[in-house]
């Protein structure tokens, strides 16, 4: 599931300001999740918006990253629900591992 429109859509100026930070947060999360056995991660972009694609054993999910209420959050791209603030990196790892049926993080 990729997303590039709707609530994630931004003006070109907004993309320039937030795109690099969003990607950096997602890459950091990808490194943390990808360090776990059996997990593969990559950051992709569609419509100017980055997302982290996580795979494990044929199952996959996407994680977004949004700036809201004065701070960055990892989010579910499909509906925009917040997962955890990016400062709680290992909380996000735990949620992703549980979503993909892995052992407790």
PyMOL commands that set and color helices and strands:
alter all, ss='L'
color gray80, all
select helices_A, chain A and resi 6-8+12-34+86-99
alter helices_A, ss='H'
color red, helices_A
select strands_A, chain A and resi 39-46+49-56+59-68+71-75+82-85
alter strands_A, ss='S'
color yellow, strands_A
deselect
rebuild
show_as cartoon
